[in-house]
Amino acid sequence: MKYYWKLGKHLQNVLRHYSNTQYKPHLHSDGWEAVIGLEIHAHISSASKLFSPVGTKYGAPPNSQVGIFESAHPGTLPAGYQITQLDYPLANNGRLEFIVYNSSVHKHPYRHSVELMQIQLEEDSGKSIHDDCNNRVLVDLNRAGQPLMELVFAPELHNGEEAAAMVKEVALILTRIEGSLRVDANVSVHRPDEPLGTRTEVKNLNSLRSLVKAVDFEIERQLNILECGGSVTCETRSFDTLSQKTVSMRDKDVIQDYRFMPEPNLLPLRLHDSLEPNCLYDGALDINELRVVMPELPEATRQRLMKDYGITLENAILFVNNDDLLNYFIAVMSCSEHNSHIVCNLMLNNLLGTLNNINVDIKDSPLTASAFSEIVDLQQSGKIVPNITQQVINAICIGRDLRTPTQIVYENNWLQLSHDDLEDLVESILSANEQLVETYKTSKKKKKLLKALMGKVKEATDSRANMKVVNDILLQKLRS
């Protein structure tokens, strides 16, 4: 299944919604509020186009999947027109709840929801390819006429991160994305309790990162204009990835007239729910049959991970956003009775850090889930300390050591030193550093001197000591 995304606010029903939507305050420091409304178009999984038997294979050579209908040959209906069920959509009055969280931006995740005003059916259009080298524009009609599911959301977003988080949640719900993102975003700013401001449409956004940067830049650009006493122009803009700015493409002096009309080629869609009391079974589809085969949705997976494994919401978000990471985590947890916090810490910090350094994905990790589980057992049981854990991970992932983690630990003499061994070692370190010990007892800078003594113990143990235990032993002996 292939999806692409187109975000905007140009439909008349969305414009109507602007006049009566209640907004939550997301104010900028100068008292302005940004408002963003999104539409998402998703390609429907179909072997043929909407009104044509031509195929829909993704990635086919240009213009190799085109018939006379979608190419608008004489004698056929106009191709590529928008088919929107303005007053009679397939579904309406829904709501999408999602989590906004980017660890580099937000200290903690927060929940947000947006009204899903309606879902309707449309056709895709052809694609223009700009050949700047030869100063020409090429047209590929492969996707013209492909069926689209359009999800129209209310204007209840307030910045680029919220827009990206919502699109990401929809992408997760619609399973995995194949192909590239295609985004148009409309942005406006206004003061609370005042009418919405003039909006601009930003086109040619091809990733979530571009969506965030373009929306946030456009918000600041409009704020600067208004704060200086100017007025925002209703126009179409594009996002320049080199300068990370939006640039003007053309003015939009008037609102487009879409001239909605009934579509005679679309028959009514009748549904029934066999779970409802007194169901008449008069619909072509049983909602309950679809409910039974519906896969677990992202939010349900996050809740299950937190309930079953006791992990944090932040970690649940990371796992649900990455199927390979989620599968690895579940495989590790199924191997043994693990502390989930230790597993998450070692996976997300130690293992992923190592794999990122060697440019290897988690699904291609040389360290299998069962072998990683063995490492967790070694640390959780106290046989190795965290420093050694990292060395074992490095030995397998970087050194491509084929031995088991247990073999590596025992054959390299990396087992954690016992409490008795540490006491004897600390005693010998103190005896060899009598002057440092005397200075510690009379100095006011005990913390710095204690750190120096711990460093000598760590060096002598080749990092095989539990430094918390070492700290306790040192303090006990220095007080005596």
C-alpha positions in Angstrom: 0.0 0.0 0.0 1.3 3.4 -0.9 0.4 6.7 0.8 1.2 10.3 0.0 0.3 13.3 2.1 -1.2 16.6 1.0 -2.0 19.2 3.7 -4.1 22.3 3.2 -7.2 24.2 4.1 -8.6 25.3 0.7 -11.9 23.2 0.8 -15.0 25.3 1.4 -16.2 23.0 4.2 -12.9 23.7 6.1 -13.4 27.4 5.5 -16.8 27.2 7.0 -15.4 25.4 10.0 -13.0 28.3 10.7 -15.9 30.6 11.8 -17.1 28.4 14.7 -14.1 26.4 15.9 -13.1 26.8 19.6 -9.3 27.0 19.9 -7.1 26.2 22.8 -4.6 28.9 23.5 -1.1 28.2 22.1 0.2 31.8 22.3 3.5 33.1 21.2 5.4 35.4 23.5 4.0 38.5 21.8 0.3 37.4 22.1 -0.2 35.9 18.6 -1.7 32.5 17.9 -0.9 30.3 14.9 -3.6 28.1 13.4 -3.0 25.2 11.0 -5.5 22.9 9.3 -4.5 19.8 7.5 -5.9 17.5 4.8 -4.3 14.1 4.2 -4.7 12.2 1.0 -3.9 8.5 1.1 -3.7 6.2 -1.9 -6.2 3.4 -1.5 -4.9 -0.2 -1.9 -6.4 -0.9 -5.3 -5.2 -2.9 -8.3 -6.8 -0.5 -10.7 -7.6 3.2 -11.0 -10.9 4.6 -9.8 -12.8 4.7 -13.1 -10.3 2.8 -15.3 -9.0 -0.7 -15.5 -5.4 0.6 -15.8 -3.0 -0.7 -13.1 -1.6 1.3 -10.2 1.9 -0.3 -9.6 4.1 2.0 -7.6 7.4 3.0 -9.2 6.4 2.0 -12.8 8.2 3.8 -15.7 6.6 7.3 -16.5 3.4 7.2 -18.5 3.4 3.4 -18.6 0.1 3.1 -16.7 -2.2 5.5 -18.6 -5.5 4.9 -20.4 -7.6 7.2 -22.6 -9.8 8.1 -19.7 -7.2 9.5 -17.3 -5.2 11.1 -20.2 -8.4 13.0 -21.2 -8.5 11.9 -24.8 -11.3 13.4 -27.0 -14.6 11.7 -26.3 -13.8 11.0 -22.6 -14.8 12.8 -19.5 -12.4 15.4 -18.1 -9.7 13.6 -16.2 -8.2 14.5 -12.9 -11.1 16.5 -11.6 -11.7 16.6 -7.9 -14.5 14.4 -6.7 -15.5 15.6 -3.2 -18.6 14.6 -1.2 -19.0 18.0 0.3 -22.4 17.4 2.0 -22.5 13.6 1.9 -19.0 12.3 2.8 -18.3 8.6 3.6 -17.8 9.4 7.3 -17.8 12.5 9.5 -17.6 13.8 13.1 -14.5 11.7 14.1 -11.6 12.6 16.3 -7.9 11.8 16.1 -5.9 11.7 19.4 -2.1 11.7 19.1 1.0 12.4 21.2 3.4 15.3 20.4 6.9 14.4 21.4 10.3 15.2 19.9 13.0 14.6 22.5 15.2 17.4 21.1 12.3 19.9 21.5 10.0 18.7 24.3 10.9 17.9 27.8 7.9 15.7 28.2 5.3 14.3 25.7 1.8 15.8 25.7 -1.5 14.6 24.2 -3.4 16.6 21.6 -6.5 15.8 19.5 -8.0 17.2 16.3 -11.5 16.8 14.9 -11.6 14.5 11.8 -14.4 16.4 10.1 -14.9 14.0 7.2 -13.5 11.2 5.0 -14.2 11.2 1.3 -13.1 9.7 -2.0 -11.1 11.5 -4.6 -8.9 10.9 -7.7 -5.2 11.6 -7.8 -3.8 13.9 -10.5 -0.7 13.6 -12.7 2.7 14.7 -11.7 4.8 17.5 -13.2 8.6 17.0 -13.4 10.6 20.2 -13.8 13.7 19.6 -16.0 15.7 22.8 -15.2 18.7 21.6 -17.2 16.7 21.6 -20.5 14.3 24.3 -19.4 11.2 22.2 -19.8 8.4 20.6 -17.8 7.6 16.9 -18.2 4.2 15.3 -17.3 3.8 11.8 -15.8 0.2 10.6 -15.7 0.8 7.2 -14.0 -0.9 8.3 -10.8 -3.7 10.2 -12.5 -7.0 8.6 -11.7 -5.7 6.6 -8.8 -8.3 6.4 -5.9 -7.5 8.5 -2.8 -9.0 8.6 0.6 -9.1 12.2 1.8 -9.1 12.9 5.5 -10.2 16.5 6.3 -9.1 17.7 9.7 -10.2 20.8 11.6 -7.8 23.7 12.0 -6.7 22.9 15.5 -2.9 22.7 15.3 -0.6 25.5 16.3 3.0 24.7 15.2 5.1 22.5 12.9 5.8 19.9 15.6 2.1 19.3 16.2 1.5 19.1 12.5 4.3 16.5 12.0 3.1 14.5 15.1 -0.4 14.3 13.7 0.8 13.2 10.2 3.1 10.6 11.9 0.1 9.2 13.8 -2.0 8.9 10.7 1.0 7.2 8.9 1.2 4.7 11.7 -2.5 4.0 11.6 -2.4 3.5 7.9 0.4 1.0 8.4 3.8 1.7 6.7 4.4 4.4 4.1 5.9 3.5 0.7 7.2 6.3 -1.4 7.8 9.9 -0.5 5.8 12.5 1.5 4.1 15.2 -0.4 2.8 18.1 1.7 1.0 21.4 1.2 0.5 23.4 4.4 -1.7 26.5 5.0 -0.7 28.8 7.8 -2.2 31.8 9.5 -1.8 33.8 12.7 -4.2 35.9 14.7 -4.8 37.2 18.2 -7.1 35.2 20.4 -10.8 36.2 20.2 -10.2 37.9 16.8 -11.0 36.5 13.3 -8.4 34.2 11.7 -5.7 36.0 9.8 -4.9 35.8 6.1 -3.4 32.4 5.3 -0.6 31.4 3.0 -0.2 28.0 1.3 3.2 26.5 1.4 3.8 23.9 -1.3 6.5 21.3 -2.2 7.2 19.9 1.2 8.5 16.3 0.9 9.2 15.2 4.4 8.1 15.7 8.0 11.3 17.6 8.7 10.5 20.0 5.9 6.9 20.3 7.2 8.1 21.3 10.7 10.7 23.9 9.4 8.4 25.4 6.8 5.4 25.8 9.1 7.5 27.3 11.9 9.3 29.6 9.6 6.1 30.8 8.0 4.6 31.5 11.4 7.6 33.7 12.4 7.6 35.4 9.0 3.9 36.4 9.3 4.4 37.5 12.9 7.3 39.8 11.9 5.1 41.4 9.1 2.2 42.0 11.5 4.4 43.3 14.3 5.9 45.9 12.0 2.4 47.1 11.0 2.2 45.3 7.6 -0.3 42.9 6.3 0.1 39.3 5.1 -0.6 38.6 1.5 -2.8 35.6 0.5 -0.3 33.7 -1.7 1.3 30.4 -2.6 4.8 29.9 -1.3 7.4 27.1 -1.6 10.0 25.9 0.8 13.6 26.3 -0.1 15.5 23.5 1.5 18.9 25.2 1.1 18.0 28.5 2.8 15.4 26.8 5.0 12.9 29.6 4.1 9.6 29.9 2.3 9.7 32.0 -0.9 6.8 33.5 -2.9 5.4 31.6 -5.9 2.2 33.5 -6.8 -0.5 35.6 -5.4 -4.0 34.2 -4.7 -6.3 37.2 -5.0 -9.6 35.3 -4.8 -10.8 32.1 -3.2 -11.1 29.3 -5.7 -14.6 28.2 -6.6 -14.7 24.4 -6.6 -18.3 24.2 -7.9 -19.2 21.1 -6.0 -21.8 18.8 -7.6 -23.2 15.4 -7.0 -21.1 12.5 -8.4 -23.4 10.1 -10.3 -20.6 7.4 -10.6 -20.5 7.0 -6.8 -23.2 4.8 -5.4 -24.4 5.2 -1.7 -22.3 3.2 0.8 -24.6 1.4 3.2 -23.3 -0.1 6.4 -24.7 -2.0 9.4 -23.3 -3.2 12.7 -24.3 -6.7 13.7 -23.4 -6.0 17.4 -26.1 -3.4 17.6 -29.4 -4.5 19.1 -32.2 -4.9 16.6 -29.7 -4.7 13.7 -31.6 -4.8 10.4 -28.6 -6.1 8.4 -29.5 -3.8 5.5 -26.0 -2.6 4.7 -23.6 -4.0 2.2 -20.8 -4.2 4.8 -20.9 -5.3 8.5 -18.8 -2.9 10.6 -18.3 -5.7 13.2 -16.5 -7.9 10.6 -14.1 -5.1 10.0 -13.7 -4.4 13.7 -12.7 -8.0 14.3 -9.9 -8.0 11.8 -8.7 -4.5 12.6 -5.0 -4.6 13.7 -3.9 -3.0 17.0 -3.7 0.8 16.5 -0.7 2.8 17.6 -2.2 4.3 20.8 -3.5 0.8 21.9 0.1 -0.5 21.4 1.6 2.3 23.5 -0.9 1.6 26.3 -0.2 -2.1 26.1 3.5 -1.6 26.3 3.2 0.6 29.4 0.7 -1.8 31.1 2.5 -5.1 30.3 6.1 -4.0 30.7 5.9 -0.9 32.9 7.9 1.3 30.5 7.6 5.0 30.2 5.4 6.8 27.7 8.5 8.3 26.1 9.9 4.8 25.5 6.6 3.5 24.3 6.5 6.3 21.7 10.0 5.4 20.4 9.1 1.7 20.1 5.7 2.3 18.3 7.4 4.7 15.9 9.9 2.0 14.8 8.6 -1.5 14.1 12.1 -3.0 14.1 12.9 -1.5 17.5 9.5 -2.7 18.9 10.0 -6.2 17.6 13.5 -6.4 19.1 12.3 -5.2 22.5 9.5 -7.7 22.6 11.8 -10.5 21.5 14.3 -9.6 24.3 11.5 -9.4 27.0 10.2 -12.8 25.9 13.6 -14.5 26.5 13.7 -14.0 30.3 12.4 -12.2 33.3 14.0 -8.9 32.6 13.7 -5.5 34.4 12.2 -3.5 31.5 13.9 -0.3 32.6 17.3 -1.9 32.3 16.4 -3.4 28.9 15.2 0.0 27.6 18.3 1.8 28.9 20.7 -0.7 27.4 18.8 -0.8 24.1 18.1 2.9 23.5 21.5 4.1 24.8 24.2 1.4 24.7 23.1 -0.7 21.8 21.6 1.9 19.5 24.5 4.2 20.2 26.9 1.6 19.1 24.8 0.6 16.0 24.5 4.3 15.0 28.3 4.7 15.2 28.8 1.9 12.7 25.7 2.8 10.6 23.8 -0.4 11.2 20.0 -0.6 11.7 18.6 -2.5 14.6 17.1 -5.1 12.3 20.6 -5.9 11.0 22.2 -5.9 14.4 25.1 -8.4 14.8 23.8 -8.7 18.4 20.7 -10.9 18.3 17.8 -10.4 20.7 18.7 -13.6 22.5 22.3 -12.6 22.9 21.3 -9.1 24.1 19.0 -10.8 26.6 22.0 -12.8 27.8 23.9 -9.5 28.4 20.9 -8.1 30.3 20.9 -11.2 32.5 24.6 -10.8 33.2 24.2 -7.2 34.3 20.9 -7.7 36.1 22.3 -10.6 38.2 25.3 -8.5 39.1 27.9 -10.6 37.3 29.1 -7.6 35.2 29.1 -3.9 35.7 27.7 -1.3 33.1 31.2 -0.6 31.8 31.7 -4.2 30.9 28.2 -4.4 29.4 29.3 -1.8 26.9 32.5 -3.7 26.2 30.6 -6.9 25.5 28.3 -5.0 23.1 31.3 -3.5 21.3 33.0 -6.9 21.0 30.0 -8.4 19.2 28.8 -5.4 17.2 32.1 -3.8 16.3 34.6 -6.6 16.7 32.1 -9.2 15.3 33.1 -11.6 18.0 31.1 -14.8 17.4 31.3 -16.1 21.0 28.3 -15.8 23.3 28.3 -12.9 25.8 28.9 -15.3 28.7 31.9 -16.8 26.9 33.3 -13.3 26.2 32.9 -12.3 29.9 34.4 -15.4 31.4 37.3 -15.8 28.9 38.3 -12.1 29.3 38.0 -12.3 33.1 35.4 -9.5 33.1 33.3 -10.8 36.0 32.5 -8.2 38.6 34.8 -8.4 41.7 33.2 -9.7 44.9 32.6 -7.5 47.9 35.5 -9.3 49.8 37.9 -8.8 46.8 37.0 -5.1 46.8 37.5 -4.7 50.5 41.0 -6.2 50.2 41.8 -4.0 47.2 40.6 -0.8 48.8 42.7 -1.6 51.9 45.8 -2.0 49.7 45.0 1.3 47.8 44.6 3.2 51.1 47.9 1.7 52.5 49.7 2.7 49.3 48.4 6.3 49.5 48.7 7.2 53.2 49.5 10.9 52.5 46.3 11.2 50.4 44.3 9.6 53.2 45.7 12.0 55.8 44.9 15.0 53.6 41.4 13.7 53.1 40.8 13.4 56.9 41.8 17.1 57.5 40.6 18.7 54.3 37.3 20.5 53.6 37.4 19.3 50.0 36.7 15.7 50.8 34.6 15.0 47.7 37.4 15.8 45.3 39.9 13.6 47.3 37.4 10.8 47.5 37.0 10.9 43.7 40.8 10.6 43.3 40.8 7.5 45.5 37.9 6.0 43.6 39.8 6.6 40.3 42.8 4.6 41.7 40.5 1.7 42.6 38.8 1.7 39.2 42.1 1.7 37.4 43.3 -1.2 39.6 40.2 -3.3 38.9 40.2 -2.7 35.1 36.7 -1.2 35.4 35.3 -4.5 36.8 34.2 -3.0 40.1 30.8 -1.7 41.1 31.7 1.8 41.9 28.8 2.4 44.2 30.0 -0.5 46.4 33.6 0.9 46.2 32.3 4.3 47.3 30.6 2.7 50.4 33.7 0.7 51.3 36.0 3.7 51.0 33.8 6.0 53.1 33.5 3.3 55.8 37.3 2.7 56.0 38.1 6.5 55.8 35.9 7.1 58.8 37.6 4.4 60.9 
